[in-house]
Amino acid sequence: MPAYMTSQGWLLLWLSVPLWAPALRAVLPWRPLPRAGWFTLTVAGLVYGAFSAWIMLVMTPIGTLATFIGPQLQEMDLPAGRWLIALQDGFVVPVYAAFIPALPSVTWVVMLLLARHWAAVCAAFRRPDAPTGQGTAKH
């Protein structure tokens, strides 16, 4: 097997931690969680959603400015051009590099915090007296 296939496999395994780690936690034989599939999908959604929101709201605009606007400003000999180009190497690249070790850490924290309250969340969805939003208004 070529070496690049092994490294890609490890990267795929590492980046899929929000999927398999909560699944393992949900089916622990000594502390199983109710609705294990929902727990896994909830943790994965929270973790991947937080990373996606960070990328879309912060990293993409900064990267776009540094890539497209920075060189134009530098061509016009404006100091903001150098600053924007330096922003790419000094902020964008290190933050993207930090995403790889941060993903399992964030997954671990979200998984532990949600597992503490997961039984109560599931119980709240099963309550027959919980308001449904339909027919609850009294005239």
PENOR-V205856 format. One record per residue. RES is the residue in one letter. PSI is psi in radians with two decimals (none if undefined). OMEGA is omega as a letter, one per 30 degrees, with the letter a starting at -180 (999 if undefined). D_FIRST is the distance of its C-alpha to the first C-alpha in Angstrom with 1 decimal. Layout:
RES,PSI,OMEGA,D_FIRST  RES,PSI,OMEGA,D_FIRST
This chain:
M,2.31,l,0.0  P,2.65,a,3.8  A,-0.60,a,6.5  Y,-0.50,l,8.5  M,-0.64,l,6.9  T,-0.78,a,7.6  S,-0.62,l,10.9  Q,-0.63,l,11.8  G,-0.75,l,11.5  W,-0.68,l,13.7  L,-0.74,l,16.0  L,-0.73,l,16.4  L,-0.72,a,17.2  W,-0.75,a,19.6  L,-0.22,l,21.3  S,0.26,l,21.9  V,-0.70,l,23.9  P,-0.19,l,27.1  L,-0.80,a,26.0  W,-0.50,a,24.7  A,-0.81,l,26.8  P,-0.55,l,30.1  A,-0.72,l,29.1  L,-0.73,l,28.5  R,-0.65,a,31.8  A,-0.44,a,33.7  V,0.38,l,33.0  L,2.30,a,33.6  P,-0.52,a,35.6  W,-0.27,l,38.3  R,1.16,a,38.8  P,2.61,l,37.7  L,2.54,l,38.6  P,2.63,l,40.3  R,1.10,a,38.6  A,-0.67,l,35.1  G,-0.73,l,33.6  W,-0.64,l,36.2  F,-0.80,l,35.6  T,-0.83,a,31.9  L,-0.60,l,32.7  T,-0.81,l,35.5  V,-0.80,l,33.5  A,-0.73,l,30.7  G,-0.72,l,33.3  L,-0.77,a,35.2  V,-0.91,l,32.3  Y,-0.60,l,30.7  G,-0.71,l,34.2  A,-0.75,l,35.3  F,-0.70,l,32.3  S,-0.73,l,32.9  A,-0.74,l,36.6  W,-0.75,a,36.1  I,-0.81,a,33.9  M,-0.61,a,36.4  L,-0.46,a,39.6  V,-0.97,a,38.9  M,-0.71,a,35.8  T,-0.82,l,36.1  P,-0.70,l,39.8  I,-0.76,l,39.3  G,-0.66,l,36.3  T,-0.78,l,38.3  L,-0.79,a,41.3  A,-0.55,a,39.4  T,-0.73,a,37.6  F,-0.67,a,40.5  I,-0.66,a,43.8  G,-0.88,l,43.1  P,-0.58,l,42.8  Q,-0.74,l,45.9  L,-0.62,l,47.9  Q,-0.62,l,46.8  E,-0.54,l,47.9  M,0.15,a,51.3  D,0.66,l,51.4  L,2.44,a,51.6  P,-0.43,l,50.3  A,-0.47,l,48.6  G,-0.81,l,46.1  R,-0.67,a,44.9  W,-0.76,a,44.8  L,-0.66,l,42.7  I,-0.67,l,40.2  A,-0.50,l,40.0  L,-0.62,l,39.5  Q,-0.84,a,36.2  D,-0.53,a,34.8  G,-0.32,a,36.9  F,-0.92,a,36.5  V,-0.88,a,34.0  V,-0.81,l,30.9  P,-0.61,l,31.5  V,-0.73,l,32.2  Y,-0.65,l,29.0  A,-0.53,l,27.1  A,-0.31,l,29.1  F,-0.61,a,28.0  I,-0.86,l,24.6  P,-0.37,a,26.2  A,-0.47,a,29.2  L,-0.88,l,27.6  P,-0.58,l,27.0  S,-0.82,l,30.4  V,-0.69,l,32.3  T,-0.77,a,30.7  W,-0.79,a,31.8  V,-0.85,a,35.3  V,-0.72,a,35.8  M,-0.78,a,34.5  L,-0.73,a,36.9  L,-0.71,a,39.8  L,-0.58,a,39.4  A,-0.57,l,38.9  R,-0.65,a,42.3  H,0.09,a,44.1  W,-0.68,l,42.0  A,-0.68,l,44.4  A,-0.64,l,47.3  V,-0.80,l,45.6  C,-0.68,l,45.0  A,-0.62,l,48.5  A,-0.55,l,49.9  F,-0.33,a,48.4  R,-0.18,a,49.9  R,2.23,l,53.4  P,-0.39,a,55.9  D,0.09,l,58.3  A,2.39,l,55.9  P,2.41,a,57.1  T,-0.19,a,55.3  G,-0.18,l,57.0  Q,2.14,l,58.9  G,0.27,a,62.5  T,-0.28,a,62.6  A,2.30,l,65.2  K,2.28,a,68.7  H,none,999,71.5
